[in-house]
């Protein structure tokens, strides 16, 4: 683990735009185990693709008109218990940091793994997230 003062700014890249940190397994279960609204879960990381690609793309995407109702994050390598528990909800996907999961009605609806992030630029990532938000977070029409 890195000293907390080294990752403070990395955490704040997401909390500053409205994300709630889930730092324990109980925090994760309290949201992912009970929440029926759309929930974005970002597995944050100290790696370069998190800093230069994922976090800027996420911050941009959540500014849109359609976005998940609940924004959460866990930090791989810093909050291992919370990260491991969050990954248990990402059925069918191996551990990946960074990664971005969109949950709907308590089930995984969309997943962006590290391999998708490290091979894309921030605008492409933001566009993929925006499309996922439009698909899974848009209000139902009559």
TORMAR-169383 format. One line per field, with one value per atom (N, C-alpha, C, O): residue in one letter; atom name; x, y, z. Coordinates in Angstrom, 2 decimals, m for minus. Example, Ala and Ser with C-alpha at 12.3 -4.5 7.8 and 13.67 -1.06 7.14 Angstrom:
2
residuo: (a_a_a_a_s_s_s_s)
atomo: (N_CA_C_O_N_CA_C_O)
px: (13.19_12.30_13.20_14.24_12.85_13.67_12.90_13.41)
py: (m5.69_m4.50_m3.30_m3.32_m2.25_m1.06_0.03_1.14)
pz: (7.80_7.80_7.80_8.46_7.08_7.14_7.87_8.04)
END
This chain:
142
residuo: (x_x_x_x_x_x_x_x_x_x_x_x_x_x_x_x_x_x_x_x_x_x_x_x_x_x_x_x_x_x_x_x_x_x_x_x_x_x_x_x_x_x_x_x_x_x_x_x_x_x_x_x_x_x_x_x_x_x_x_x_x_x_x_x_x_x_x_x_x_x_x_x_x_x_x_x_x_x_x_x_x_x_x_x_x_x_x_x_x_x_x_x_x_x_x_x_x_x_x_x_x_x_x_x_x_x_x_x_x_x_x_x_x_x_x_x_x_x_x_x_x_x_x_x_x_x_x_x_x_x_x_x_x_x_x_x_x_x_x_x_x_x_x_x_x_x_x_x_x_x_x_x_x_x_x_x_x_x_x_x_x_x_x_x_x_x_x_x_x_x_x_x_x_x_x_x_x_x_x_x_x_x_x_x_x_x_x_x_x_x_x_x_x_x_x_x_x_x_x_x_x_x_x_x_x_x_x_x_x_x_x_x_x_x_x_x_x_x_x_x_x_x_x_x_x_x_x_x_x_x_x_x_x_x_x_x_x_x_x_x_x_x_x_x_x_x_x_x_x_x_x_x_x_x_x_x_x_x_x_x_x_x_x_x_x_x_x_x_x_x_x_x_x_x_x_x_x_x_x_x_x_x_x_x_x_x_x_x_x_x_x_x_x_x_x_x_x_x_x_x_x_x_x_x_x_x_x_x_x_x_x_x_x_x_x_x_x_x_x_x_x_x_x_x_x_x_x_x_x_x_x_x_x_x_x_x_x_x_x_x_x_x_x_x_x_x_x_x_x_x_x_x_x_x_x_x_x_x_x_x_x_x_x_x_x_x_x_x_x_x_x_x_x_x_x_x_x_x_x_x_x_x_x_x_x_x_x_x_x_x_x_x_x_x_x_x_x_x_x_x_x_x_x_x_x_x_x_x_x_x_x_x_x_x_x_x_x_x_x_x_x_x_x_x_x_x_x_x_x_x_x_x_x_x_x_x_x_x_x_x_x_x_x_x_x_x_x_x_x_x_x_x_x_x_x_x_x_x_x_x_x_x_x_x_x_x_x_x_x_x_x_x_x_x_x_x_x_x_x_x_x_x_x_x_x_x_x_x_x_x_x_x_x_x_x_x_x_x_x_x_x_x_x_x_x_x_x_x_x_x_x_x_x_x_x_x_x_x_x_x_x_x_x_x_x_x_x_x_x_x_x_x_x_x_x_x_x_x_x_x_x_x_x_x_x_x_x_x_x_x_x_x_x_x_x_x_x_x_x_x_x_x_x_x_x_x_x_x)
atomo: (N_CA_C_O_N_CA_C_O_N_CA_C_O_N_CA_C_O_N_CA_C_O_N_CA_C_O_N_CA_C_O_N_CA_C_O_N_CA_C_O_N_CA_C_O_N_CA_C_O_N_CA_C_O_N_CA_C_O_N_CA_C_O_N_CA_C_O_N_CA_C_O_N_CA_C_O_N_CA_C_O_N_CA_C_O_N_CA_C_O_N_CA_C_O_N_CA_C_O_N_CA_C_O_N_CA_C_O_N_CA_C_O_N_CA_C_O_N_CA_C_O_N_CA_C_O_N_CA_C_O_N_CA_C_O_N_CA_C_O_N_CA_C_O_N_CA_C_O_N_CA_C_O_N_CA_C_O_N_CA_C_O_N_CA_C_O_N_CA_C_O_N_CA_C_O_N_CA_C_O_N_CA_C_O_N_CA_C_O_N_CA_C_O_N_CA_C_O_N_CA_C_O_N_CA_C_O_N_CA_C_O_N_CA_C_O_N_CA_C_O_N_CA_C_O_N_CA_C_O_N_CA_C_O_N_CA_C_O_N_CA_C_O_N_CA_C_O_N_CA_C_O_N_CA_C_O_N_CA_C_O_N_CA_C_O_N_CA_C_O_N_CA_C_O_N_CA_C_O_N_CA_C_O_N_CA_C_O_N_CA_C_O_N_CA_C_O_N_CA_C_O_N_CA_C_O_N_CA_C_O_N_CA_C_O_N_CA_C_O_N_CA_C_O_N_CA_C_O_N_CA_C_O_N_CA_C_O_N_CA_C_O_N_CA_C_O_N_CA_C_O_N_CA_C_O_N_CA_C_O_N_CA_C_O_N_CA_C_O_N_CA_C_O_N_CA_C_O_N_CA_C_O_N_CA_C_O_N_CA_C_O_N_CA_C_O_N_CA_C_O_N_CA_C_O_N_CA_C_O_N_CA_C_O_N_CA_C_O_N_CA_C_O_N_CA_C_O_N_CA_C_O_N_CA_C_O_N_CA_C_O_N_CA_C_O_N_CA_C_O_N_CA_C_O_N_CA_C_O_N_CA_C_O_N_CA_C_O_N_CA_C_O_N_CA_C_O_N_CA_C_O_N_CA_C_O_N_CA_C_O_N_CA_C_O_N_CA_C_O_N_CA_C_O_N_CA_C_O_N_CA_C_O_N_CA_C_O_N_CA_C_O_N_CA_C_O_N_CA_C_O_N_CA_C_O_N_CA_C_O_N_CA_C_O_N_CA_C_O_N_CA_C_O_N_CA_C_O_N_CA_C_O_N_CA_C_O_N_CA_C_O_N_CA_C_O_N_CA_C_O_N_CA_C_O_N_CA_C_O_N_CA_C_O_N_CA_C_O_N_CA_C_O_N_CA_C_O_N_CA_C_O_N_CA_C_O_N_CA_C_O_N_CA_C_O_N_CA_C_O_N_CA_C_O_N_CA_C_O)
px: (0.84_0.00_0.88_1.96_0.38_1.06_0.63_m0.48_1.48_1.05_m0.16_m0.25_m1.08_m2.33_m2.10_m2.84_m1.09_m0.84_m0.45_m0.61_0.05_0.39_m0.84_m0.83_m1.90_m3.07_m4.24_m5.29_m4.06_m5.12_m5.69_m6.90_m4.82_m5.29_m5.97_m6.91_m5.49_m6.10_m7.52_m8.41_m7.71_m9.06_m9.96_m11.11_m9.38_m10.17_m10.54_m11.47_m9.81_m10.21_m11.66_m12.37_m12.08_m13.45_m14.38_m15.52_m13.94_m14.84_m15.22_m16.31_m14.32_m14.58_m15.73_m16.38_m16.00_m17.09_m18.30_m19.17_m18.36_m19.56_m19.52_m20.55_m18.38_m18.28_m18.15_m17.51_m18.77_m18.67_m17.67_m17.80_m16.69_m15.73_m16.34_m16.96_m16.14_m16.52_m15.21_m14.46_m14.93_m13.60_m13.57_m12.49_m14.75_m14.80_m15.78_m16.58_m15.70_m16.65_m18.08_m19.01_m18.26_m19.60_m20.12_m21.31_m19.25_m19.66_m20.15_m21.18_m19.39_m19.74_m21.09_m21.97_m21.25_m22.50_m23.67_m24.79_m23.41_m24.46_m25.01_m26.17_m24.20_m24.66_m25.01_m26.15_m24.04_m24.25_m25.19_m25.86_m25.24_m26.12_m27.56_m28.44_m27.83_m29.18_m29.74_m30.96_m28.89_m29.32_m29.98_m29.44_m31.13_m31.86_m31.73_m32.08_m31.23_m31.01_m29.73_m29.03_m29.44_m28.20_m27.02_m27.06_m25.98_m24.79_m23.55_m23.36_m22.74_m21.44_m20.40_m20.32_m19.60_m18.53_m17.22_m16.99_m16.36_m15.04_m14.02_m13.90_m13.29_m12.16_m10.97_m10.37_m10.64_m9.57_m8.22_m8.13_m7.18_m5.85_m4.81_m5.10_m3.57_m2.47_m1.80_m0.93_m2.18_m1.50_m1.73_m2.65_m0.89_m0.96_m2.24_m2.75_m2.78_m4.01_m5.21_m6.19_m5.15_m6.21_m6.09_m7.09_m4.87_m4.63_m4.85_m5.49_m4.31_m4.34_m5.52_m5.77_m6.24_m7.34_m8.65_m9.63_m8.68_m9.94_m10.56_m11.71_m9.82_m10.43_m10.87_m11.96_m10.07_m10.57_m11.81_m12.74_m11.83_m12.98_m14.23_m15.32_m14.09_m15.23_m15.76_m16.97_m14.86_m15.30_m16.07_m17.05_m15.64_m16.34_m17.70_m18.71_m17.74_m18.97_m20.08_m21.24_m19.73_m20.78_m21.35_m22.29_m20.79_m21.35_m22.54_m23.23_m22.77_m23.84_m25.23_m25.37_m26.24_m27.62_m28.10_m28.88_m27.63_m28.00_m26.79_m25.72_m26.95_m25.85_m26.41_m27.59_m25.57_m26.04_m26.50_m26.02_m27.43_m27.99_m27.04_m27.05_m26.22_m25.30_m23.89_m23.67_m22.96_m21.56_m20.69_m20.65_m19.98_m19.15_m17.78_m17.59_m16.84_m15.49_m14.85_m15.08_m14.05_m13.15_m11.75_m11.57_m10.75_m9.37_m8.54_m8.20_m8.21_m7.39_m6.02_m5.41_m5.56_m4.25_m4.25_m3.30_m5.29_m5.38_m6.46_m6.27_m7.57_m8.68_m8.99_m10.01_m8.10_m8.21_m9.50_m10.04_m10.00_m11.23_m12.42_m13.22_m12.53_m13.63_m13.51_m14.50_m12.30_m12.09_m12.43_m13.09_m11.99_m12.30_m13.81_m14.33_m14.49_m15.94_m16.64_m17.55_m16.24_m16.86_m16.69_m17.63_m15.52_m15.26_m16.13_m16.40_m16.58_m17.50_m18.82_m19.51_m19.18_m20.42_m20.26_m21.24_m19.01_m18.74_m18.63_m17.58_m19.67_m19.72_m19.25_m19.70_m18.34_m17.86_m16.66_m16.17_m16.17_m15.02_m13.89_m14.13_m12.66_m11.53_m11.19_m11.61_m10.44_m10.02_m9.28_m8.46_m9.58_m9.00_m8.95_m9.94_m7.78_m7.62_m6.88_m5.77_m7.43_m8.75_m9.82_m9.53_m11.04_m12.19_m13.41_m13.40_m14.45_m15.65_m16.85_m17.02_m17.67_m18.84_m20.10_m20.15_m21.10_m22.40_m23.40_m23.62_m23.99_m24.95_m26.35_m26.57_m27.30_m28.69_m29.55_m29.44_m30.41_m31.25_m30.42_m30.84_m29.25_m28.40_m27.61_m26.94_m27.67_m26.96_m26.02_m26.25_m24.95_m23.98_m24.60_m25.05_m24.61_m25.19_m24.10_m24.28_m22.97_m21.91_m20.59_m20.52_m19.54_m18.22_m17.16_m17.16_m16.29_m15.13_m13.89_m13.65_m13.12_m11.94_m10.70_m10.71_m9.64_m8.37_m7.95_m7.49_m8.10_m7.67_m8.43_m7.90_m9.68_m10.48_m10.03_m10.12_m9.56_m9.14_m7.75_m7.54_m6.80_m5.42_m5.22_m4.21_m6.17_m6.04_m6.89_m7.02_m7.47_m8.32_m7.86_m7.15_m8.26_m7.99_m9.17_m10.24_m9.02_m10.10_m11.42_m12.49_m11.36_m12.62_m13.35_m14.58_m12.62_m13.24_m13.86_m14.98_m13.16_m13.69_m14.96_m15.97_m14.90_m16.08_m17.25_m18.39_m16.99_m18.07_m18.69_m19.91_m17.86_m18.38_m19.22_m20.28_m18.74_m19.51_m20.83_m21.87_m20.80_m22.02_m23.03_m24.22_m22.58_m23.50_m24.08_m25.27_m23.26_m23.76_m24.77_m25.80_m24.50_m25.44_m26.76_m27.83_m26.69_m27.91_m28.71_m29.94_m28.01_m28.68_m29.28_m30.40_m28.56_m28.98_m29.53_m30.18_m29.27_m29.67_m30.79_m31.35_m31.10_m32.13_m33.47_m33.81_m34.22_m35.55_m36.45_m36.36_m37.30_m38.24_m39.22_m39.64_m39.57_m40.55_m41.89_m41.97_m42.97_m44.32_m44.72_m45.83)
py: (m1.19_0.00_1.25_1.29_2.24_3.53_4.34_4.17_5.23_6.12_6.93_7.35_7.14_7.83_9.21_9.62_9.92_11.25_11.18_12.16_10.03_9.88_9.65_10.00_9.07_8.76_9.72_9.59_10.66_11.61_12.29_12.32_12.83_13.51_12.55_12.92_11.31_10.30_9.97_9.76_9.93_9.71_10.92_10.77_12.10_13.33_13.60_14.34_12.99_13.13_12.66_13.18_11.69_11.17_11.76_12.10_11.89_12.42_13.87_14.31_14.60_16.00_16.13_17.18_15.08_15.13_14.32_13.98_14.01_13.42_11.95_11.39_11.30_9.89_9.68_10.47_8.64_8.23_7.07_6.08_7.21_6.13_5.04_5.30_3.81_2.63_2.02_1.44_2.15_1.79_0.45_m0.06_m0.14_m1.44_m2.35_m1.89_m3.63_m4.59_m4.24_m4.38_m3.80_m3.41_m2.21_m2.15_m1.25_m0.12_m0.61_m0.16_m1.53_m2.07_m2.78_m2.54_m3.67_m4.41_m3.48_m3.72_m2.41_m1.45_m0.76_m0.33_m0.65_m0.04_m1.12_m1.21_m1.93_m2.88_m4.02_m4.59_m4.34_m5.42_m5.00_m5.86_m3.70_m3.22_m2.25_m2.16_m1.55_m0.47_m1.01_m1.89_m0.48_m0.88_0.15_m0.13_1.33_2.34_2.00_1.04_2.78_2.57_3.06_4.15_2.24_2.54_2.37_1.33_3.40_3.31_2.99_3.66_1.96_1.58_1.68_0.95_2.58_2.73_2.06_2.41_1.11_0.53_1.41_1.27_2.31_3.28_2.61_1.53_3.24_2.67_3.77_4.89_3.44_4.41_4.38_5.20_3.47_3.30_4.50_5.29_4.61_5.72_5.75_6.83_4.57_4.60_5.04_5.53_4.89_5.44_6.95_7.67_7.43_8.87_9.63_10.68_9.11_9.84_9.55_10.29_8.48_8.08_7.90_8.59_6.97_6.60_7.74_8.11_8.30_9.32_10.55_11.06_11.08_12.22_11.86_12.66_10.67_10.25_10.11_10.52_9.55_9.36_10.71_10.94_11.61_12.94_13.65_14.35_13.49_14.10_13.44_14.13_12.12_11.38_11.64_11.72_11.77_11.95_13.36_13.64_14.26_15.61_15.65_16.66_14.56_14.52_14.53_14.36_14.73_14.78_13.43_13.36_12.36_11.01_10.38_10.27_9.96_9.35_8.46_8.55_7.59_6.74_7.59_8.70_7.04_7.75_7.76_8.70_6.73_6.60_6.41_5.55_7.23_7.17_6.71_7.35_5.59_5.04_4.64_4.48_4.49_4.07_3.26_3.50_2.31_1.58_1.79_2.09_1.64_1.91_0.64_0.21_0.06_m1.16_m0.88_0.14_m1.79_m1.66_m0.80_m0.85_m0.02_0.85_0.37_0.37_m0.03_m0.54_m1.96_m2.18_m2.91_m4.25_m4.99_m5.70_m4.84_m5.53_m5.02_m5.81_m3.73_m3.14_m3.52_m3.83_m3.48_m3.80_m5.26_m5.57_m6.16_m7.57_m7.82_m8.61_m7.15_m7.34_m6.78_m7.42_m5.62_m5.05_m6.00_m6.20_m6.57_m7.47_m8.72_m9.32_m9.10_m10.24_m9.96_m10.89_m8.71_m8.33_m8.28_m8.21_m8.33_m8.23_m9.63_m10.00_m10.38_m11.77_m11.93_m11.22_m12.88_m13.19_m12.39_m12.58_m11.50_m10.67_m10.89_m10.90_m11.06_m11.19_m9.84_m8.80_m9.84_m8.58_m7.71_m8.20_m6.43_m5.49_m4.12_m3.64_m3.49_m2.14_m1.28_m1.64_m0.18_0.31_m0.45_m1.16_m0.29_m0.81_0.01_0.72_m0.11_0.68_m0.24_m0.82_m0.36_m1.23_m0.40_0.51_m0.73_m0.09_m1.15_m2.14_m0.94_m1.87_m1.29_m0.09_m2.17_m1.75_m2.81_m4.00_m2.39_m3.32_m4.41_m5.56_m4.03_m4.96_m5.93_m6.82_m5.77_m6.67_m5.88_m4.71_m6.55_m5.92_m5.73_m6.69_m4.49_m4.17_m3.86_m4.12_m3.31_m2.88_m2.94_m2.63_m3.35_m3.42_m2.94_m3.33_m2.10_m1.67_m2.08_m1.59_m2.98_m3.50_m2.68_m1.82_m2.95_m2.25_m2.32_m1.32_m3.48_m3.64_m2.69_m2.24_m2.38_m1.43_0.01_0.86_0.25_1.60_1.92_2.99_1.01_1.31_1.40_1.93_0.89_0.96_2.08_2.17_2.93_4.02_5.35_5.40_6.43_7.76_8.21_7.59_9.23_9.66_9.98_9.67_10.59_10.93_9.68_9.64_8.68_7.43_6.72_6.20_6.70_6.09_6.82_6.19_8.14_8.94_8.66_8.57_8.53_8.25_6.88_6.72_5.88_4.54_4.58_3.96_5.30_5.42_6.14_5.73_7.20_7.95_7.05_7.11_6.23_5.30_4.29_3.97_3.80_2.86_3.56_2.97_4.80_5.54_5.72_5.57_6.05_6.24_4.95_4.97_3.84_2.54_2.08_1.57_2.25_1.66_2.66_2.25_3.93_4.91_5.83_6.58_5.80_6.70_6.41_5.25_7.45_7.22_6.48_6.70_5.65_4.91_5.89_6.85_5.64_6.50_5.81_4.58_6.61_6.05_5.58_5.08)
pz: (0.00_0.00_0.00_0.59_m0.68_m0.70_0.51_1.01_0.99_2.08_1.62_0.47_2.52_2.20_1.58_0.69_2.04_1.47_m0.01_m0.73_m0.47_m1.88_m2.76_m3.94_m2.20_m3.01_m2.78_m3.41_m1.89_m1.56_m2.80_m2.99_m3.65_m4.86_m5.83_m6.53_m5.87_m6.74_m6.29_m7.11_m5.00_m4.45_m4.78_m5.19_m4.60_m4.78_m6.23_m6.50_m7.17_m8.57_m8.77_m9.63_m7.98_m8.09_m7.04_m7.36_m5.81_m4.78_m5.07_m4.72_m5.71_m6.05_m7.06_m7.11_m7.86_m8.83_m8.37_m9.18_m7.07_m6.50_m6.16_m5.80_m6.25_m5.92_m4.42_m3.72_m3.94_m2.53_m2.45_m3.17_m1.59_m1.39_m0.53_0.49_m0.97_m0.20_0.28_m0.51_1.57_2.09_2.80_3.11_3.06_3.73_2.99_2.17_3.29_2.69_3.10_2.31_4.33_4.79_4.01_3.69_3.69_2.85_1.49_0.99_0.90_m0.42_m0.36_m1.19_0.61_0.73_1.02_0.57_1.76_2.07_0.84_0.84_m0.19_m1.44_m2.47_m2.91_m2.83_m3.92_m3.54_m4.40_m2.28_m1.84_m1.66_m1.53_m1.65_m1.35_m2.38_m2.54_m3.08_m3.96_m5.22_m5.88_m5.55_m6.76_m7.87_m9.02_m7.55_m8.59_m9.36_m9.02_m10.38_m11.12_m10.29_m9.71_m10.24_m9.44_m10.32_m10.94_m10.36_m11.03_m9.97_m8.94_m10.23_m9.30_m10.05_m11.02_m9.63_m10.23_m9.31_m8.14_m9.87_m9.16_m9.52_m10.58_m8.61_m8.81_m8.62_m8.03_m9.11_m9.06_m9.14_m9.55_m8.74_m8.83_m10.21_m10.47_m11.06_m12.35_m13.27_m13.08_m14.26_m15.20_m16.01_m16.30_m16.37_m17.18_m16.34_m16.90_m15.03_m14.18_m14.12_m14.22_m13.96_m13.83_m15.13_m15.13_m16.22_m17.47_m18.37_m19.32_m18.08_m18.95_m18.20_m18.48_m17.25_m16.61_m15.81_m16.06_m14.86_m14.00_m14.78_m14.52_m15.72_m16.50_m17.33_m17.43_m17.91_m18.72_m17.86_m18.28_m16.70_m15.79_m15.35_m15.36_m14.96_m14.52_m15.62_m15.35_m16.85_m17.98_m18.20_m18.37_m18.21_m18.51_m17.49_m17.87_m16.23_m15.22_m15.20_m14.45_m16.01_m16.12_m17.08_m17.16_m17.80_m18.78_m18.15_m16.94_m18.99_m18.52_m18.01_m17.06_m18.64_m18.22_m17.58_m18.19_m16.34_m15.60_m14.52_m14.19_m13.96_m12.86_m11.67_m11.45_m10.93_m9.78_m8.59_m7.79_m8.48_m7.35_m7.92_m8.77_m7.44_m7.89_m6.74_m5.69_m6.94_m5.87_m6.42_m7.62_m5.50_m5.88_m4.76_m3.57_m5.17_m4.27_m4.81_m5.99_m3.97_m4.41_m4.28_m3.18_m5.43_m5.45_m4.85_m5.13_m4.03_m3.42_m2.17_m1.39_m1.98_m0.80_0.16_1.38_m0.38_0.42_m0.07_m0.73_0.24_m0.35_m0.01_m0.86_1.20_1.61_0.79_0.30_0.65_m0.13_m1.60_m2.25_m2.13_m3.54_m3.82_m4.81_m2.95_m3.14_m3.09_m3.87_m2.18_m2.07_m3.30_m3.83_m3.76_m4.96_m6.14_m6.91_m6.28_m7.41_m7.36_m8.40_m6.19_m6.08_m6.79_m7.21_m6.92_m7.61_m9.13_m9.87_m9.59_m11.03_m11.63_m12.17_m11.54_m11.97_m13.42_m14.32_m13.61_m14.95_m15.39_m16.51_m14.55_m14.90_m13.90_m12.70_m14.39_m13.47_m12.85_m13.36_m11.74_m11.15_m12.16_m12.94_m12.13_m13.08_m12.43_m11.88_m12.52_m11.97_m12.96_m13.36_m13.36_m13.00_m13.78_m14.74_m13.35_m14.07_m13.68_m12.67_m14.50_m14.29_m14.48_m15.55_m13.45_m13.50_m13.32_m12.49_m14.10_m13.95_m13.52_m14.21_m12.36_m11.79_m11.96_m11.82_m12.27_m12.39_m11.73_m12.04_m10.82_m10.07_m9.40_m9.33_m8.90_m8.18_m9.05_m8.52_m10.37_m11.28_m12.18_m12.49_m12.58_m13.46_m14.84_m15.46_m15.32_m16.62_m17.66_m18.84_m17.21_m18.11_m17.35_m16.16_m18.08_m17.46_m18.43_m19.60_m17.95_m18.72_m17.93_m16.82_m18.51_m17.83_m18.16_m19.05_m17.44_m17.66_m19.12_m19.68_m19.74_m21.15_m22.07_m23.08_m21.72_m22.50_m22.26_m23.14_m21.06_m20.66_m21.20_m21.78_m21.02_m21.39_m22.90_m23.35_m23.69_m25.15_m25.75_m26.97_m24.90_m25.38_m24.82_m23.81_m25.46_m24.94_m24.07_m24.15_m23.27_m22.37_m23.08_m22.55_m24.25_m24.95_m25.43_m25.39_m25.87_m26.28_m25.09_m25.18_m23.97_m22.75_m22.31_m21.99_m22.30_m21.91_m22.84_m22.38_m24.13_m25.09_m24.83_m24.91_m24.54_m24.23_m22.96_m22.89_m21.96_m20.71_m20.96_m20.45_m21.74_m22.04_m22.74_m22.44_m23.68_m24.36_m23.38_m23.44_m22.48_m21.46_m20.55_m20.21_m20.17_m19.33_m20.07_m19.49_m21.36_m22.14_m22.25_m22.25_m22.34_m22.45_m21.13_m21.11_m20.05_m18.78_m17.76_m16.80_m17.95_m16.94_m17.42_m16.62_m18.67_m19.20_m18.54_m18.32_m18.24_m17.65_m18.65_m19.86_m18.14_m18.99_m19.60_m18.96_m20.84_m21.51_m21.55_m21.59_m21.54_m21.53_m22.92_m23.10)
END
